[in-house]
Amino acid sequence: MMDPDFRLLEDRYLKAKIAYYEGNPIMSDAEFDALETHLKSLGSKVPEQVGAKRKDFDFSHPTKMLSLAKLQTEATEDGTDYKEEDFRKWVNKNKAILGVLPELEASPKFDGNAINIIYQGTKLHNILTRGDGLTGKDITKRMAQHVPDELLLLGLDVQDTDTIEIRAEVVIDVPLFNEKYASEFANARNYVAGVIGKDDADEIKASELTVIPLHFLVNGKHVAWSHFKRNLFSCQNWNSSFIPDNYVYTIQSFEKLRKTLNYQLDGVVISFPAHVRETLGENDHDPEWAIAIKFVPVETITEVDGIEWNVSKKGEIMPTVLLSPVFLDGSTVRRASGYNAGYITNKGIGVGAKVSLAKAGDIIPEIQKVIAETTETFVLPCQCPACGSKLTFDGIHLMCTNNMCEGKIAKQLASAISILDVKGVGEKTIEPFAKKFGDIYQVMKWVLSQPNALGEFGFEIGSKSHQNFVNAFKNIRSLTYEQVIQMLGYENVGKKLSVQLAREHAGLEYNYMHLEKALVAKLRSPEVSGYIKEVVKGLEDLGISIDRPKGETGNGTSVGVCLTGSPKDFGYATKAEFLAKFPNVKEVSLTDSSCKYLVTDSYQSTSSKMKTAEKKGIKILTYGDFKI
């Protein structure tokens, strides 16, 4: 947890900046400048959040808001597989750490939007969206009507300097949503996100929302519901005691509740009680003390009206299945992914085919199975819908091989906009630039150096949309070296490879182990590597700061670790994925003199490696506890 005084200074700075942009300054220019100088001297990154009348500044959460680990129940021919064996493994792992099994808690997993309600002492300080888990948008003005200005605590001694966090879910009554908003929004969750996230959202609409408190923390430590009024936010305490032997019965009970409750549920959360959560801790992805049991998705059947084809950023021609409108789990569905051309042809999906639908994660409609194939003759496209080039088909993937395909570049530009987090620029806005530019750097250079030459891309020079577009790029003050690599749109180049290439370019030790050799060779080639460096220099010439990896150069900077067991229970699919998270770590054997750690999946392991590590005095950590 960060220093609370430091966070309060950052919050004060951001609130002053927002108030200034809104025309209601809360401090003098001299006070603001002094505060900004002080924060910079403390190493704060908040002053870098600049922009023209932005109201979506990132406020820090006092403690990180993690998502939950999940178990997805599945429909089988014999009924429902509730994943009871996997659940018991999770329980027993935590029981082994605690030495006893305390009474667990079960609560509905509401399908809403997570927020963090923050009190300084007992006084309301601010309310934030979850954001990226580290920072979120301030929505206090909009949501304060739903929370008390001052908390009434029961048997809990809180000082004015203490920080209380109430993690909550924001939902809307489903019958109300269906009556008033279902015709405009895909589902209730999307609607709620819009109401709490948009600067110009209707306060009346915000008043229709419901805030459901779930977890409570004081100075980063969990406390029980019993310390808070039972009618907090006019909402009941949904937690109920839970016995592992009643696991299947409990999940089935919540499945029945799902059918009658006015709020959307997509599962059940099983939690260890507050007093042991600090002991169980968390990994980088989720808390160890809770797990979400996801319901089997609701299914429905409809007919196919047609197939729509679009180009992906990799040049694959992707099918979207157009459906006869059907109501599914809270919303009307008209489209679903067709996965790839091979799936469409092999499954006989075409006009008149009958398909079963469900929502992946209770959000995205997906075809589960084909009930009846199309009776019409179906022919795959032979020309790219974007550039007209001849297509190739290998039985699965339908590809456009034109590297300069406008459709392909447009998708790459849209992806780059997301990577750069450019505010207010969507896929449709950036699409026209694909006709003239090959990557986002070329677009940025044109926009920043010739802002009044955008008429050919659909902007009326001097208009509000033109000014907003130019300002969106001007607001990019700094980028990481990895972002620069990723934004250029090289196929299959993700964060892991970008991090290692950035380290190599910075003269630091790097590790391409377990990464695709051909892809690594391509990015390290003089042509590609040279262009990346050219882009970095070009961005710096445009006034954009590039944050290069930092660390000592030369040999000896890497920490040697020996890996044993599987990292899957800790959120890593493979050992390579685990290693990619720690650029300063290299895998070695226990006999290597540079080995400092043995990283294992269980402290209770009795393997020969554990015994050797203990004998040699090598520190032993699990994949979840390892930190560098």
Beta strands, then each sheet from edge to edge (+ up, - down):
strand 1: 58-60
strand 2: 69-72
strand 3: 74-76
strand 4: 79-81
strand 5: 104-110
strand 6: 113-120
strand 7: 123-129
strand 8: 135-137
strand 9: 163-172
strand 10: 209-218
strand 11: 221-223
strand 12: 240-242
strand 13: 265-271
strand 14: 290-294
strand 15: 299-311
strand 16: 317-328
strand 17: 331-337
strand 18: 354-360
strand 19: 364-372
strand 20: 391-393
strand 21: 398-400
strand 22: 478-480
strand 23: 545-547
strand 24: 559-563
strand 25: 585-587
strand 26: 595-600
strand 27: 619-622
sheet 1: 1+ 8-
sheet 2: 2+ 14+ 13- 5+ 12-
sheet 3: 3+ 4-
sheet 4: 7+ 6- 9+ 10- 11+
sheet 5: 17+ 16- 15+ 18- 19+
sheet 6: 20+ 21-
sheet 7: 22+ 23+
sheet 8: 25+ 24+ 26+ 27+
end
